[in-house]
Amino acid sequence: MLSDPLVYLGLVLFGGWMGLDGTACGQFMISRPFVAATLAGAIAGDALAGALLGVVLEAFHLAILPVGAARYPEAGPPAVVGGAVFAATGPSAGALFSVVLFVLAFEWVGAHSVRYLRQASISWTSVRSVAFAGPGDLERRHLGALGLDFLRAAALVAVGLAVLSLLLPPVLAVWGLGEGMATALRVGVVVGLLASSARLFAGRARLFLLGLAGGLLLLLIRG
Amino acid sequence: MIGFPGAVERKMLVRSLTVQGSWNYETLIGTGFAFLMLPALRHLYPDDPEGLRAAMVRHGDLFNCHPYLATLAAGAVARLEADRVQPQMVERFKTALRGSLGSVGDQLVWGAWRPAAVLLGLVLILSGVVWWASVLLFLLAYNVIHIGLRVWGLRQGAATGFEVGRMVRAAPLQALGRRAADAGALLAGFAVVLAVGPVAREPGGLLLATALGALGFWLGLRARTFFAAVVGLVWLVAILLGMTGHGA
């Protein structure tokens, strides 16, 4: 588990950054689940474990499009929580299913915290609600909003790390599914989600089939 | 940028990275748009603090568009401000631009380029490429287009002003989106087969993966809810098995 306070602090700061990268600052997609979980795993000591979890989380996020007024789960900070705890616990089927389930729920906690922040910031960043003293005032308020978003995401990760670290050990103590069966189910879920992503690219079934054939060929060549 | 020094352009580009930083439910990205416009406005109103403040407030009102194409709007609006176009005309222009820049960006970036780039990252990681190289290649591939759009948008917006809508329709953005979607469909197929890897030699696991893959393809964009329920069910069964002493 995460016992080193420096690692914990590093993860909280990284989580704050991932909250910003998701929407408010940059959008370089470092906050995509497979990137954020892998990097969080690296901070916690096992990047490969983080990547294993990140692939599953990413499969769940592929078809989420932030268009129009759609409300969608927040990916980055929860992926940091999941990647770090999964890496620190040591990869196992029980940890993987428990962490994925926790992260899928926690993503909606993140989404609600974003919604509250956007609602609250009307009173101090909207020109319809505030008489800005001048350009410097607007700049300070805008940068202040970025700072608050960072703190929101960092706090979310701090809480998430603490809660998941607390919940996971008793769950693992009573986990009763064999590794082989759990691996087959995990692979099946990822395959199903990846196959569903083909529908994002409407009218391109032939290219999807060509990709399937290419992947098969690659597997055969590698033996 | 036409009529603006390089330092103004650079400041606007850097500021465009935070255009959604003060997103709120009243003016959406309005405050961020004013923040992005301020270097150009300061250049245009050097000795007129009241004019600068009035322009800042106008541009801080309700606005929204795809964040990567906000530079296109900012460049065009800065050009109109430099040409001293009537504020009411500029407002009407911004309103007209809002919807079209939103839908072009959503289709190109969120609907095609981002999923294609993510699938590239997944294919790399699933095919055994070392984790840091997979992550780095994904970030490089994605951000070439991301940063390119921001730079191109600012320059083209400033160069075309009122004609920006016509320029966007003539630009190869839709063709780029179609090519990205082609690549995405191909990579989705690759990713599905590579994900089967860990159970490829087990008939039972292979059968389960094939069945769930076919189900996922059929469910399409509804699959997320279904598979989240599957994970929840597996978790519950595993806990019950363990608690009743029937576990592995």
Interface residues (C-beta under 8 A of the other chain):
Chain A: T23 A24 C25 G26 Q27 F28 M29 I30 R32 F34 V35 T38 L39 A42 A47 L48 A51 V55 E58 A59 F60 L62 A63 I64 L65 P66 V67 G68 A93 G94 F97 S98 V100 L101 L104 R118 Q119 S121 I122 T125 S126 V127 R128 S129 F132 G134 P135 L138 E139 R141 H142 L143 A145 L146 D149 V171 A173 V174 W175 G176 L177 G178 E179 G180 M181 A182 T183 A184 L185 V187 G188 V189 V190 V191 G192 L193 L194 A195 S196 S197 A198 R199 L200 F201 R204 A205 L207 F208 L209 L210 G211 L212 A213 G214 G215 L216 L218 L219
Chain B: L17 T18 Q20 G21 S22 W23 N24 Y25 E26 T27 G30 T31 G32 A34 F35 L38 L41 R42 P49 L52 R53 M56 V57 G60 D61 P67 Y68 G102 D106 W110 G111 A112 R114 P115 A117 V118 L119 G121 L122 I125 L126 S127 W131 W132 S134 V135 F138 L139 Y142 N143 H146 A181 D182 G184 A185 L186 L187 A188 G189 F190 A191 V192 V193 L194 A195 V196 G197 P198 V199 A200 E202 G204 G205 L208 A209 T210 A211 L212 G213 A214 L215 G216 F217 L219 G220 L221 R222 A223 R224 F226 F227 A228 V230 V231 G232 V234 W235 V237 A238 I239 L240 L241 G242 M243 T244 H246 G247 A248
